[in-house]
Amino acid sequence: MSAAMALLRARCAESSICPSDVARVIGGPQWRSLVPIVRDAAAALAATGIVEVTQDGEPVAVTSASGPVRIRRGPRVA
C-alpha cells in the first residue's frame, strides 16, 4: 500500500483517493483486476488507523461496502 500512501501524501490532508487510483499506479493497463486487492489492503490499513475508508463521506468497513469507496488518511497518520 505504499502507492496509496504516496498518493495521499501528494494531496492535502483532507483529500481522498479512489482504490482505482492506486490500482492504476501499480497495475498499468491491467489495473482493473487489482482493485479488489487494493480494497483488501485498504481494509487492513483501516484496521490499524493508518487510513480511513469512506462511502458518501462517512466511514465504512470496506469489506462490507458495496459500490465505490474512497481512501483518506487515518487518525494514526501525521
Phi and psi restraints in degrees (value plus and minus 20) as a CYANA .aco file:
   2 SER   PHI     -82.2   -42.2
   2 SER   PSI     -51.3   -11.3
   3 ALA   PHI     -84.1   -44.1
   3 ALA   PSI     -61.0   -21.0
   4 ALA   PHI     -84.3   -44.3
   4 ALA   PSI     -63.3   -23.3
   5 MET   PHI     -86.4   -46.4
   5 MET   PSI     -57.1   -17.1
   6 ALA   PHI     -84.4   -44.4
   6 ALA   PSI     -62.5   -22.5
   7 LEU   PHI     -83.3   -43.3
   7 LEU   PSI     -60.9   -20.9
   8 LEU   PHI     -87.6   -47.6
   8 LEU   PSI     -59.8   -19.8
   9 ARG   PHI     -85.0   -45.0
   9 ARG   PSI     -48.2    -8.2
  10 ALA   PHI     -97.5   -57.5
  10 ALA   PSI     -27.1    12.9
  11 ARG   PHI    -135.3   -95.3
  11 ARG   PSI     146.5   186.5
  12 CYS   PHI     -84.7   -44.7
  12 CYS   PSI     137.4   177.4
  13 ALA   PHI     -78.0   -38.0
  13 ALA   PSI     -48.3    -8.3
  14 GLU   PHI    -107.4   -67.4
  14 GLU   PSI     -28.6    11.4
  15 SER   PHI     -97.0   -57.0
  15 SER   PSI     140.2   180.2
  16 SER   PHI    -149.3  -109.3
  16 SER   PSI     147.4   187.4
  17 ILE   PHI    -148.2  -108.2
  17 ILE   PSI     140.9   180.9
  18 CYS   PHI    -114.8   -74.8
  18 CYS   PSI     125.2   165.2
  19 PRO   PHI     -73.1   -33.1
  19 PRO   PSI     -51.3   -11.3
  20 SER   PHI     -87.9   -47.9
  20 SER   PSI     -47.3    -7.3
  21 ASP   PHI     -80.6   -40.6
  21 ASP   PSI     -65.1   -25.1
  22 VAL   PHI     -86.6   -46.6
  22 VAL   PSI     -65.9   -25.9
  23 ALA   PHI     -79.5   -39.5
  23 ALA   PSI     -58.0   -18.0
  24 ARG   PHI     -84.8   -44.8
  24 ARG   PSI     -59.1   -19.1
  25 VAL   PHI     -85.2   -45.2
  25 VAL   PSI     -64.3   -24.3
  26 ILE   PHI    -111.7   -71.7
  26 ILE   PSI     -38.5     1.5
  27 GLY   PHI    -130.2   -90.2
  27 GLY   PSI     -31.4     8.6
  28 GLY   PHI      38.1    78.1
  28 GLY   PSI    -158.5  -118.5
  29 PRO   PHI     -81.2   -41.2
  29 PRO   PSI     -44.5    -4.5
  30 GLN   PHI    -117.2   -77.2
  30 GLN   PSI       8.7    48.7
  31 TRP   PHI     -81.7   -41.7
  31 TRP   PSI     -52.5   -12.5
  32 ARG   PHI     -79.2   -39.2
  32 ARG   PSI     -56.3   -16.3
  33 SER   PHI     -89.6   -49.6
  33 SER   PSI     -35.3     4.7
  34 LEU   PHI    -112.0   -72.0
  34 LEU   PSI     -31.7     8.3
  35 VAL   PHI     -77.0   -37.0
  35 VAL   PSI     -65.8   -25.8
  36 PRO   PHI     -81.3   -41.3
  36 PRO   PSI     -54.1   -14.1
  37 ILE   PHI     -88.1   -48.1
  37 ILE   PSI     -61.2   -21.2
  38 VAL   PHI     -83.6   -43.6
  38 VAL   PSI     -61.5   -21.5
  39 ARG   PHI     -82.6   -42.6
  39 ARG   PSI     -60.4   -20.4
  40 ASP   PHI     -83.0   -43.0
  40 ASP   PSI     -63.4   -23.4
  41 ALA   PHI     -85.0   -45.0
  41 ALA   PSI     -58.6   -18.6
  42 ALA   PHI     -83.1   -43.1
  42 ALA   PSI     -57.7   -17.7
  43 ALA   PHI     -82.5   -42.5
  43 ALA   PSI     -61.9   -21.9
  44 ALA   PHI     -85.0   -45.0
  44 ALA   PSI     -62.9   -22.9
  45 LEU   PHI     -88.9   -48.9
  45 LEU   PSI     -54.4   -14.4
  46 ALA   PHI     -85.7   -45.7
  46 ALA   PSI     -55.1   -15.1
  47 ALA   PHI     -83.9   -43.9
  47 ALA   PSI     -44.2    -4.2
  48 THR   PHI    -119.7   -79.7
  48 THR   PSI     -23.3    16.7
  49 GLY   PHI      65.3   105.3
  49 GLY   PSI     -13.5    26.5
  50 ILE   PHI     -94.0   -54.0
  50 ILE   PSI     -57.2   -17.2
  51 VAL   PHI    -149.5  -109.5
  51 VAL   PSI     147.7   187.7
  52 GLU   PHI    -148.8  -108.8
  52 GLU   PSI     114.7   154.7
  53 VAL   PHI    -122.8   -82.8
  53 VAL   PSI     112.4   152.4
  54 THR   PHI    -147.9  -107.9
  54 THR   PSI     138.8   178.8
  55 GLN   PHI    -160.6  -120.6
  55 GLN   PSI     105.0   145.0
  56 ASP   PHI      35.6    75.6
  56 ASP   PSI      14.4    54.4
  57 GLY   PHI      61.5   101.5
  57 GLY   PSI     -23.6    16.4
  58 GLU   PHI    -129.6   -89.6
  58 GLU   PSI     120.6   160.6
  59 PRO   PHI     -79.5   -39.5
  59 PRO   PSI     118.6   158.6
  60 VAL   PHI    -159.5  -119.5
  60 VAL   PSI     140.6   180.6
  61 ALA   PHI    -103.8   -63.8
  61 ALA   PSI      92.8   132.8
  62 VAL   PHI     -81.1   -41.1
  62 VAL   PSI     -47.0    -7.0
  63 THR   PHI     -88.1   -48.1
  63 THR   PSI     -44.1    -4.1
  64 SER   PHI    -131.8   -91.8
  64 SER   PSI     -22.6    17.4
  65 ALA   PHI     -99.9   -59.9
  65 ALA   PSI     116.0   156.0
  66 SER   PHI    -131.6   -91.6
  66 SER   PSI     124.5   164.5
  67 GLY   PHI      71.8   111.8
  67 GLY   PSI    -191.5  -151.5
  68 PRO   PHI     -89.5   -49.5
  68 PRO   PSI     121.4   161.4
  69 VAL   PHI    -149.8  -109.8
  69 VAL   PSI     145.5   185.5
  70 ARG   PHI    -144.8  -104.8
  70 ARG   PSI     134.4   174.4
  71 ILE   PHI    -139.0   -99.0
  71 ILE   PSI     110.8   150.8
  72 ARG   PHI    -155.4  -115.4
  72 ARG   PSI     148.3   188.3
  73 ARG   PHI     -79.9   -39.9
  73 ARG   PSI     120.9   160.9
  74 GLY   PHI    -115.2   -75.2
  74 GLY   PSI     159.9   199.9
  75 PRO   PHI     -86.9   -46.9
  75 PRO   PSI     -40.0     0.0
  76 ARG   PHI    -109.2   -69.2
  76 ARG   PSI     -16.9    23.1
  77 VAL   PHI    -125.6   -85.6
  77 VAL   PSI     108.0   148.0
